[in-house]
Amino acid sequence: MLTISAWELLIRAALLLAVWYAVSALAAWWRLRHIPGPILARFSYFWHACYVIGGHGGPVYTDLHNRYTGGGPFVCIAPNTVVTDNPDILRQIAAARTRYGRDNWYKGA
């Protein structure tokens, strides 16, 4: 009979978690690869969380738009998360019959 020690089970679970994170980060990057933004922001929420927790979200977003203006009106700030400073696009996103999807946090509010 095959027996697995607790350490082996822990190592396998950690390896499985690492593979899952790598695949999900790659999928998030692939969808938004054409949108500019900081490299760490494309793969992790850590970059975004540091600025939001520190209370510096607004000025950082303005700086990002100034730095990455060549990529269009959007800037990637976290996996599957983009921001814009274009009022026309914001109106399109907030419209009643928009083609843009809303996230679960928006639906729950």
N, CA, C and O atoms as CSV, one atom per row, in Angstrom:
chain,resi,resn,atom,element,x,y,z
A,1,MET,N,N,0.836,-1.177,0.000
A,1,MET,CA,C,0.000,0.000,0.000
A,1,MET,C,C,0.888,1.250,0.000
A,1,MET,O,O,1.914,1.289,0.678
A,2,LEU,N,N,0.494,2.243,-0.746
A,2,LEU,CA,C,1.252,3.484,-0.866
A,2,LEU,C,C,0.886,4.431,0.264
A,2,LEU,O,O,-0.287,4.739,0.476
A,3,THR,N,N,1.890,4.885,0.981
A,3,THR,CA,C,1.642,5.845,2.063
A,3,THR,C,C,2.401,7.127,1.761
A,3,THR,O,O,3.505,7.100,1.219
A,4,ILE,N,N,1.799,8.236,2.116
A,4,ILE,CA,C,2.406,9.551,1.896
A,4,ILE,C,C,2.543,10.218,3.256
A,4,ILE,O,O,1.590,10.289,4.032
A,5,SER,N,N,3.745,10.702,3.528
A,5,SER,CA,C,3.959,11.372,4.810
A,5,SER,C,C,3.322,12.766,4.770
A,5,SER,O,O,2.964,13.275,3.708
A,6,ALA,N,N,3.198,13.350,5.928
A,6,ALA,CA,C,2.594,14.686,6.022
A,6,ALA,C,C,3.428,15.714,5.277
A,6,ALA,O,O,2.879,16.615,4.644
A,7,TRP,N,N,4.759,15.589,5.344
A,7,TRP,CA,C,5.622,16.534,4.630
A,7,TRP,C,C,5.461,16.406,3.127
A,7,TRP,O,O,5.398,17.413,2.423
A,8,GLU,N,N,5.395,15.189,2.630
A,8,GLU,CA,C,5.199,14.988,1.194
A,8,GLU,C,C,3.864,15.569,0.746
A,8,GLU,O,O,3.781,16.190,-0.314
A,9,LEU,N,N,2.850,15.377,1.525
A,9,LEU,CA,C,1.531,15.917,1.213
A,9,LEU,C,C,1.565,17.444,1.209
A,9,LEU,O,O,0.972,18.075,0.334
A,10,LEU,N,N,2.248,18.032,2.172
A,10,LEU,CA,C,2.383,19.487,2.240
A,10,LEU,C,C,3.157,20.029,1.042
A,10,LEU,O,O,2.779,21.049,0.467
A,11,ILE,N,N,4.227,19.354,0.670
A,11,ILE,CA,C,5.028,19.786,-0.488
A,11,ILE,C,C,4.212,19.683,-1.768
A,11,ILE,O,O,4.258,20.579,-2.612
A,12,ARG,N,N,3.471,18.600,-1.914
A,12,ARG,CA,C,2.639,18.446,-3.119
A,12,ARG,C,C,1.536,19.502,-3.177
A,12,ARG,O,O,1.238,20.021,-4.252
A,13,ALA,N,N,0.934,19.821,-2.044
A,13,ALA,CA,C,-0.104,20.856,-2.010
A,13,ALA,C,C,0.484,22.218,-2.351
A,13,ALA,O,O,-0.133,22.991,-3.085
A,14,ALA,N,N,1.683,22.526,-1.822
A,14,ALA,CA,C,2.339,23.801,-2.119
A,14,ALA,C,C,2.711,23.879,-3.598
A,14,ALA,O,O,2.570,24.934,-4.216
A,15,LEU,N,N,3.178,22.787,-4.161
A,15,LEU,CA,C,3.524,22.755,-5.579
A,15,LEU,C,C,2.294,22.933,-6.450
A,15,LEU,O,O,2.332,23.655,-7.447
A,16,LEU,N,N,1.209,22.279,-6.080
A,16,LEU,CA,C,-0.046,22.425,-6.816
A,16,LEU,C,C,-0.559,23.867,-6.753
A,16,LEU,O,O,-1.047,24.400,-7.750
A,17,LEU,N,N,-0.448,24.489,-5.589
A,17,LEU,CA,C,-0.853,25.883,-5.435
A,17,LEU,C,C,0.013,26.808,-6.282
A,17,LEU,O,O,-0.500,27.747,-6.891
A,18,ALA,N,N,1.309,26.556,-6.329
A,18,ALA,CA,C,2.216,27.376,-7.143
A,18,ALA,C,C,1.898,27.239,-8.629
A,18,ALA,O,O,1.909,28.232,-9.356
A,19,VAL,N,N,1.620,26.034,-9.080
A,19,VAL,CA,C,1.268,25.818,-10.492
A,19,VAL,C,C,-0.055,26.508,-10.815
A,19,VAL,O,O,-0.186,27.144,-11.861
A,20,TRP,N,N,-1.032,26.384,-9.921
A,20,TRP,CA,C,-2.317,27.051,-10.138
A,20,TRP,C,C,-2.139,28.556,-10.243
A,20,TRP,O,O,-2.725,29.182,-11.126
A,21,TYR,N,N,-1.333,29.158,-9.351
A,21,TYR,CA,C,-1.113,30.603,-9.384
A,21,TYR,C,C,-0.408,31.014,-10.673
A,21,TYR,O,O,-0.769,32.021,-11.281
A,22,ALA,N,N,0.589,30.246,-11.092
A,22,ALA,CA,C,1.316,30.579,-12.323
A,22,ALA,C,C,0.391,30.532,-13.536
A,22,ALA,O,O,0.457,31.411,-14.395
A,23,VAL,N,N,-0.459,29.531,-13.615
A,23,VAL,CA,C,-1.384,29.418,-14.750
A,23,VAL,C,C,-2.411,30.546,-14.733
A,23,VAL,O,O,-2.703,31.128,-15.778
A,24,SER,N,N,-2.963,30.862,-13.558
A,24,SER,CA,C,-3.960,31.931,-13.493
A,24,SER,C,C,-3.333,33.297,-13.765
A,24,SER,O,O,-3.966,34.142,-14.398
A,25,ALA,N,N,-2.103,33.533,-13.302
A,25,ALA,CA,C,-1.421,34.802,-13.578
A,25,ALA,C,C,-1.116,34.931,-15.067
A,25,ALA,O,O,-1.259,36.013,-15.636
A,26,LEU,N,N,-0.703,33.850,-15.694
A,26,LEU,CA,C,-0.430,33.878,-17.128
A,26,LEU,C,C,-1.703,34.140,-17.927
A,26,LEU,O,O,-1.675,34.874,-18.915
A,27,ALA,N,N,-2.808,33.548,-17.511
A,27,ALA,CA,C,-4.084,33.777,-18.204
A,27,ALA,C,C,-4.525,35.232,-18.063
A,27,ALA,O,O,-5.000,35.828,-19.029
A,28,ALA,N,N,-4.375,35.805,-16.879
A,28,ALA,CA,C,-4.735,37.213,-16.669
A,28,ALA,C,C,-3.837,38.121,-17.493
A,28,ALA,O,O,-4.313,39.090,-18.084
A,29,TRP,N,N,-2.544,37.819,-17.541
A,29,TRP,CA,C,-1.621,38.624,-18.336
A,29,TRP,C,C,-1.964,38.516,-19.822
A,29,TRP,O,O,-1.940,39.522,-20.532
A,30,TRP,N,N,-2.273,37.341,-20.290
A,30,TRP,CA,C,-2.523,37.124,-21.713
A,30,TRP,C,C,-3.706,37.957,-22.204
A,30,TRP,O,O,-3.650,38.530,-23.292
A,31,ARG,N,N,-4.773,38.027,-21.410
A,31,ARG,CA,C,-5.955,38.791,-21.822
A,31,ARG,C,C,-5.674,40.287,-21.927
A,31,ARG,O,O,-6.232,40.961,-22.793
A,32,LEU,N,N,-4.816,40.812,-21.055
A,32,LEU,CA,C,-4.572,42.257,-21.001
A,32,LEU,C,C,-3.157,42.633,-21.430
A,32,LEU,O,O,-2.670,43.699,-21.053
A,33,ARG,N,N,-2.489,41.791,-22.203
A,33,ARG,CA,C,-1.094,42.040,-22.563
A,33,ARG,C,C,-0.912,43.283,-23.426
A,33,ARG,O,O,0.179,43.851,-23.450
A,34,HIS,N,N,-1.947,43.717,-24.132
A,34,HIS,CA,C,-1.843,44.890,-24.996
A,34,HIS,C,C,-2.058,46.201,-24.237
A,34,HIS,O,O,-1.858,47.276,-24.802
A,35,ILE,N,N,-2.463,46.127,-22.968
A,35,ILE,CA,C,-2.695,47.326,-22.162
A,35,ILE,C,C,-1.450,47.582,-21.323
A,35,ILE,O,O,-0.997,46.684,-20.614
A,36,PRO,N,N,-0.882,48.797,-21.387
A,36,PRO,CA,C,0.353,49.076,-20.647
A,36,PRO,C,C,0.109,49.193,-19.156
A,36,PRO,O,O,-1.019,49.392,-18.705
A,37,GLY,N,N,1.181,49.067,-18.405
A,37,GLY,CA,C,1.126,49.192,-16.955
A,37,GLY,C,C,2.384,48.620,-16.333
A,37,GLY,O,O,3.209,48.034,-17.035
A,38,PRO,N,N,2.545,48.780,-15.028
A,38,PRO,CA,C,3.722,48.232,-14.349
A,38,PRO,C,C,3.784,46.707,-14.482
A,38,PRO,O,O,2.751,46.037,-14.479
A,39,ILE,N,N,4.987,46.171,-14.597
A,39,ILE,CA,C,5.168,44.733,-14.803
A,39,ILE,C,C,4.591,43.926,-13.638
A,39,ILE,O,O,3.885,42.943,-13.862
A,40,LEU,N,N,4.881,44.326,-12.402
A,40,LEU,CA,C,4.387,43.584,-11.250
A,40,LEU,C,C,2.866,43.617,-11.182
A,40,LEU,O,O,2.247,42.663,-10.711
A,41,ALA,N,N,2.263,44.699,-11.644
A,41,ALA,CA,C,0.804,44.829,-11.603
A,41,ALA,C,C,0.121,43.840,-12.544
A,41,ALA,O,O,-1.053,43.526,-12.348
A,42,ARG,N,N,0.806,43.356,-13.529
A,42,ARG,CA,C,0.201,42.421,-14.482
A,42,ARG,C,C,0.043,41.017,-13.898
A,42,ARG,O,O,-0.794,40.240,-14.357
A,43,PHE,N,N,0.854,40.697,-12.880
A,43,PHE,CA,C,0.867,39.333,-12.357
A,43,PHE,C,C,0.414,39.213,-10.909
A,43,PHE,O,O,0.135,38.108,-10.443
A,44,SER,N,N,0.335,40.324,-10.192
A,44,SER,CA,C,0.042,40.237,-8.767
A,44,SER,C,C,-0.769,41.454,-8.303
A,44,SER,O,O,-0.648,42.545,-8.861
A,45,TYR,N,N,-1.590,41.246,-7.281
A,45,TYR,CA,C,-2.331,42.345,-6.665
A,45,TYR,C,C,-1.481,43.088,-5.636
A,45,TYR,O,O,-1.919,44.099,-5.087
A,46,PHE,N,N,-0.281,42.598,-5.374
A,46,PHE,CA,C,0.576,43.181,-4.353
A,46,PHE,C,C,0.895,44.643,-4.650
A,46,PHE,O,O,0.836,45.483,-3.752
A,47,TRP,N,N,1.228,44.954,-5.890
A,47,TRP,CA,C,1.565,46.326,-6.280
A,47,TRP,C,C,0.389,47.257,-6.002
A,47,TRP,O,O,0.565,48.318,-5.404
A,48,HIS,N,N,-0.779,46.876,-6.423
A,48,HIS,CA,C,-1.981,47.686,-6.235
A,48,HIS,C,C,-2.332,47.817,-4.753
A,48,HIS,O,O,-2.688,48.903,-4.295
A,49,ALA,N,N,-2.234,46.732,-4.012
A,49,ALA,CA,C,-2.570,46.745,-2.592
A,49,ALA,C,C,-1.659,47.683,-1.805
A,49,ALA,O,O,-2.120,48.359,-0.885
A,50,CYS,N,N,-0.379,47.733,-2.150
A,50,CYS,CA,C,0.547,48.622,-1.439
A,50,CYS,C,C,0.122,50.080,-1.554
A,50,CYS,O,O,0.170,50.813,-0.566
A,51,TYR,N,N,-0.288,50.511,-2.731
A,51,TYR,CA,C,-0.685,51.906,-2.916
A,51,TYR,C,C,-2.067,52.196,-2.331
A,51,TYR,O,O,-2.296,53.280,-1.794
A,52,VAL,N,N,-2.972,51.253,-2.430
A,52,VAL,CA,C,-4.317,51.479,-1.894
A,52,VAL,C,C,-4.288,51.512,-0.370
A,52,VAL,O,O,-4.911,52.383,0.239
A,53,ILE,N,N,-3.576,50.579,0.253
A,53,ILE,CA,C,-3.479,50.556,1.706
A,53,ILE,C,C,-2.783,51.816,2.212
A,53,ILE,O,O,-3.139,52.350,3.263
A,54,GLY,N,N,-1.795,52.286,1.465
A,54,GLY,CA,C,-1.085,53.499,1.852
A,54,GLY,C,C,-1.860,54.779,1.590
A,54,GLY,O,O,-1.428,55.856,2.000
A,55,GLY,N,N,-3.013,54.680,0.905
A,55,GLY,CA,C,-3.841,55.849,0.631
A,55,GLY,C,C,-3.350,56.707,-0.515
A,55,GLY,O,O,-3.696,57.886,-0.598
A,56,HIS,N,N,-2.544,56.132,-1.406
A,56,HIS,CA,C,-1.967,56.901,-2.511
A,56,HIS,C,C,-2.513,56.481,-3.867
A,56,HIS,O,O,-1.855,56.699,-4.884
A,57,GLY,N,N,-3.694,55.889,-3.908
A,57,GLY,CA,C,-4.247,55.373,-5.155
A,57,GLY,C,C,-4.444,56.433,-6.217
A,57,GLY,O,O,-3.990,56.256,-7.347
A,58,GLY,N,N,-5.109,57.535,-5.889
A,58,GLY,CA,C,-5.412,58.573,-6.874
A,58,GLY,C,C,-4.195,59.179,-7.543
A,58,GLY,O,O,-4.124,59.184,-8.772
A,59,PRO,N,N,-3.226,59.695,-6.780
A,59,PRO,CA,C,-2.029,60.265,-7.410
A,59,PRO,C,C,-1.244,59.243,-8.228
A,59,PRO,O,O,-0.661,59.588,-9.256
A,60,VAL,N,N,-1.225,57.988,-7.777
A,60,VAL,CA,C,-0.500,56.951,-8.521
A,60,VAL,C,C,-1.180,56.686,-9.856
A,60,VAL,O,O,-0.504,56.513,-10.870
A,61,TYR,N,N,-2.512,56.653,-9.869
A,61,TYR,CA,C,-3.223,56.424,-11.130
A,61,TYR,C,C,-2.958,57.561,-12.113
A,61,TYR,O,O,-2.773,57.321,-13.306
A,62,THR,N,N,-2.941,58.794,-11.618
A,62,THR,CA,C,-2.636,59.942,-12.478
A,62,THR,C,C,-1.232,59.830,-13.041
A,62,THR,O,O,-1.012,60.079,-14.227
A,63,ASP,N,N,-0.285,59.456,-12.200
A,63,ASP,CA,C,1.099,59.291,-12.653
A,63,ASP,C,C,1.204,58.175,-13.694
A,63,ASP,O,O,1.940,58.310,-14.671
A,64,LEU,N,N,0.479,57.084,-13.493
A,64,LEU,CA,C,0.516,55.984,-14.461
A,64,LEU,C,C,-0.026,56.416,-15.812
A,64,LEU,O,O,0.528,56.047,-16.848
A,65,HIS,N,N,-1.110,57.199,-15.815
A,65,HIS,CA,C,-1.654,57.678,-17.086
A,65,HIS,C,C,-0.675,58.602,-17.784
A,65,HIS,O,O,-0.580,58.583,-19.012
A,66,ASN,N,N,0.048,59.404,-17.035
A,66,ASN,CA,C,1.056,60.278,-17.642
A,66,ASN,C,C,2.230,59.481,-18.187
A,66,ASN,O,O,2.791,59.829,-19.226
A,67,ARG,N,N,2.604,58.417,-17.493
A,67,ARG,CA,C,3.756,57.619,-17.901
A,67,ARG,C,C,3.446,56.709,-19.092
A,67,ARG,O,O,4.305,56.512,-19.951
A,68,TYR,N,N,2.236,56.152,-19.156
A,68,TYR,CA,C,1.876,55.179,-20.186
A,68,TYR,C,C,0.844,55.741,-21.163
A,68,TYR,O,O,-0.106,55.039,-21.511
A,69,THR,N,N,1.000,56.963,-21.606
A,69,THR,CA,C,0.009,57.579,-22.488
A,69,THR,C,C,0.017,56.981,-23.888
A,69,THR,O,O,-0.986,57.086,-24.593
A,70,GLY,N,N,1.096,56.365,-24.309
A,70,GLY,CA,C,1.164,55.817,-25.657
A,70,GLY,C,C,0.309,54.578,-25.858
A,70,GLY,O,O,0.080,54.178,-27.000
A,71,GLY,N,N,-0.167,53.962,-24.798
A,71,GLY,CA,C,-0.912,52.713,-24.913
A,71,GLY,C,C,-2.410,52.889,-24.988
A,71,GLY,O,O,-3.137,51.896,-24.962
A,72,GLY,N,N,-2.898,54.102,-25.079
A,72,GLY,CA,C,-4.330,54.322,-25.134
A,72,GLY,C,C,-4.862,54.810,-23.798
A,72,GLY,O,O,-4.083,55.169,-22.915
A,73,PRO,N,N,-6.166,54.826,-23.641
A,73,PRO,CA,C,-6.763,55.411,-22.438
A,73,PRO,C,C,-6.755,54.498,-21.216
A,73,PRO,O,O,-7.123,54.942,-20.128
A,74,PHE,N,N,-6.352,53.245,-21.358
A,74,PHE,CA,C,-6.388,52.300,-20.243
A,74,PHE,C,C,-4.995,52.018,-19.708
A,74,PHE,O,O,-4.019,52.044,-20.458
A,75,VAL,N,N,-4.902,51.746,-18.398
A,75,VAL,CA,C,-3.662,51.328,-17.745
A,75,VAL,C,C,-4.000,50.137,-16.850
A,75,VAL,O,O,-4.973,50.176,-16.097
A,76,CYS,N,N,-3.199,49.089,-16.937
A,76,CYS,CA,C,-3.395,47.897,-16.120
A,76,CYS,C,C,-2.801,48.148,-14.738
A,76,CYS,O,O,-1.626,48.496,-14.625
A,77,ILE,N,N,-3.616,47.972,-13.663
A,77,ILE,CA,C,-3.128,48.199,-12.308
A,77,ILE,C,C,-3.098,46.928,-11.464
A,77,ILE,O,O,-2.533,46.929,-10.370
A,78,ALA,N,N,-3.690,45.857,-11.951
A,78,ALA,CA,C,-3.703,44.561,-11.263
A,78,ALA,C,C,-4.210,43.532,-12.267
A,78,ALA,O,O,-4.755,43.912,-13.303
A,79,PRO,N,N,-4.047,42.231,-11.988
A,79,PRO,CA,C,-4.589,41.238,-12.916
A,79,PRO,C,C,-6.096,41.440,-13.112
A,79,PRO,O,O,-6.850,41.545,-12.145
A,80,ASN,N,N,-6.508,41.490,-14.345
A,80,ASN,CA,C,-7.918,41.690,-14.716
A,80,ASN,C,C,-8.487,43.019,-14.243
A,80,ASN,O,O,-9.705,43.147,-14.118
A,81,THR,N,N,-7.637,44.017,-13.975
A,81,THR,CA,C,-8.098,45.312,-13.491
A,81,THR,C,C,-7.414,46.427,-14.268
A,81,THR,O,O,-6.186,46.501,-14.322
A,82,VAL,N,N,-8.224,47.293,-14.870
A,82,VAL,CA,C,-7.691,48.440,-15.599
A,82,VAL,C,C,-8.384,49.712,-15.107
A,82,VAL,O,O,-9.496,49.666,-14.581
A,83,VAL,N,N,-7.708,50.840,-15.287
A,83,VAL,CA,C,-8.296,52.143,-14.961
A,83,VAL,C,C,-8.187,53.034,-16.188
A,83,VAL,O,O,-7.346,52.816,-17.060
A,84,THR,N,N,-9.052,54.042,-16.240
A,84,THR,CA,C,-9.018,55.014,-17.315
A,84,THR,C,C,-9.283,56.395,-16.734
A,84,THR,O,O,-9.910,56.536,-15.684
A,85,ASP,N,N,-8.795,57.402,-17.433
A,85,ASP,CA,C,-9.077,58.778,-17.027
A,85,ASP,C,C,-9.872,59.515,-18.101
A,85,ASP,O,O,-9.989,60.740,-18.059
A,86,ASN,N,N,-10.415,58.775,-19.060
A,86,ASN,CA,C,-11.156,59.357,-20.165
A,86,ASN,C,C,-12.645,59.418,-19.799
A,86,ASN,O,O,-13.274,58.373,-19.629
A,87,PRO,N,N,-13.223,60.632,-19.674
A,87,PRO,CA,C,-14.629,60.732,-19.269
A,87,PRO,C,C,-15.603,60.107,-20.269
A,87,PRO,O,O,-16.650,59.601,-19.867
A,88,ASP,N,N,-15.280,60.132,-21.559
A,88,ASP,CA,C,-16.173,59.521,-22.555
A,88,ASP,C,C,-16.253,58.007,-22.370
A,88,ASP,O,O,-17.331,57.421,-22.467
A,89,ILE,N,N,-15.130,57.389,-22.108
A,89,ILE,CA,C,-15.120,55.945,-21.878
A,89,ILE,C,C,-15.853,55.611,-20.584
A,89,ILE,O,O,-16.577,54.618,-20.520
A,90,LEU,N,N,-15.672,56.437,-19.548
A,90,LEU,CA,C,-16.391,56.206,-18.285
A,90,LEU,C,C,-17.898,56.275,-18.489
A,90,LEU,O,O,-18.639,55.504,-17.879
A,91,ARG,N,N,-18.360,57.186,-19.333
A,91,ARG,CA,C,-19.798,57.261,-19.633
A,91,ARG,C,C,-20.272,56.002,-20.346
A,91,ARG,O,O,-21.353,55.493,-20.051
A,92,GLN,N,N,-19.478,55.499,-21.277
A,92,GLN,CA,C,-19.846,54.266,-21.990
A,92,GLN,C,C,-19.905,53.078,-21.032
A,92,GLN,O,O,-20.807,52.246,-21.128
A,93,ILE,N,N,-18.950,52.998,-20.113
A,93,ILE,CA,C,-18.908,51.881,-19.169
A,93,ILE,C,C,-20.093,51.935,-18.222
A,93,ILE,O,O,-20.661,50.895,-17.888
A,94,ALA,N,N,-20.477,53.125,-17.783
A,94,ALA,CA,C,-21.553,53.276,-16.795
A,94,ALA,C,C,-22.945,53.315,-17.412
A,94,ALA,O,O,-23.933,53.395,-16.683
A,95,ALA,N,N,-23.047,53.260,-18.726
A,95,ALA,CA,C,-24.354,53.336,-19.378
A,95,ALA,C,C,-25.208,52.107,-19.034
A,95,ALA,O,O,-24.696,51.055,-18.652
A,96,ALA,N,N,-26.519,52.280,-19.183
A,96,ALA,CA,C,-27.458,51.212,-18.831
A,96,ALA,C,C,-27.307,49.993,-19.743
A,96,ALA,O,O,-27.300,48.865,-19.250
A,97,ARG,N,N,-27.190,50.183,-21.017
A,97,ARG,CA,C,-27.072,49.071,-21.977
A,97,ARG,C,C,-25.673,49.020,-22.555
A,97,ARG,O,O,-25.488,49.138,-23.767
A,98,THR,N,N,-24.700,48.846,-21.697
A,98,THR,CA,C,-23.316,48.853,-22.124
A,98,THR,C,C,-22.864,47.469,-22.564
A,98,THR,O,O,-23.430,46.460,-22.144
A,99,ARG,N,N,-21.860,47.427,-23.396
A,99,ARG,CA,C,-21.294,46.144,-23.813
A,99,ARG,C,C,-20.197,45.700,-22.852
A,99,ARG,O,O,-19.688,44.585,-22.963
A,100,TYR,N,N,-19.829,46.576,-21.902
A,100,TYR,CA,C,-18.823,46.245,-20.902
A,100,TYR,C,C,-19.464,45.445,-19.768
A,100,TYR,O,O,-20.565,45.761,-19.318
A,101,GLY,N,N,-18.773,44.420,-19.321
A,101,GLY,CA,C,-19.274,43.609,-18.221
A,101,GLY,C,C,-18.937,44.231,-16.878
A,101,GLY,O,O,-17.976,44.991,-16.756
A,102,ARG,N,N,-19.721,43.908,-15.888
A,102,ARG,CA,C,-19.477,44.404,-14.536
A,102,ARG,C,C,-19.041,43.251,-13.642
A,102,ARG,O,O,-19.494,42.116,-13.792
A,103,ASP,N,N,-18.170,43.564,-12.730
A,103,ASP,CA,C,-17.646,42.554,-11.817
A,103,ASP,C,C,-18.657,42.264,-10.708
A,103,ASP,O,O,-19.620,43.010,-10.532
A,104,ASN,N,N,-18.439,41.193,-9.971
A,104,ASN,CA,C,-19.368,40.800,-8.912
A,104,ASN,C,C,-19.480,41.830,-7.804
A,104,ASN,O,O,-20.551,41.969,-7.214
A,105,TRP,N,N,-18.412,42.559,-7.498
A,105,TRP,CA,C,-18.492,43.564,-6.437
A,105,TRP,C,C,-19.455,44.671,-6.832
A,105,TRP,O,O,-20.113,45.249,-5.968
A,106,TYR,N,N,-19.551,44.978,-8.131
A,106,TYR,CA,C,-20.464,46.017,-8.599
A,106,TYR,C,C,-21.906,45.545,-8.478
A,106,TYR,O,O,-22.783,46.305,-8.068
A,107,LYS,N,N,-22.144,44.303,-8.830
A,107,LYS,CA,C,-23.502,43.743,-8.776
A,107,LYS,C,C,-23.993,43.620,-7.350
A,107,LYS,O,O,-25.194,43.728,-7.100
A,108,GLY,N,N,-23.076,43.391,-6.399
A,108,GLY,CA,C,-23.472,43.234,-5.014
A,108,GLY,C,C,-23.688,44.548,-4.289
A,108,GLY,O,O,-24.274,44.567,-3.206
A,109,ALA,N,N,-23.223,45.653,-4.869
A,109,ALA,CA,C,-23.325,46.947,-4.181
A,109,ALA,C,C,-24.730,47.499,-4.220
A,109,ALA,O,O,-24.983,48.580,-3.686
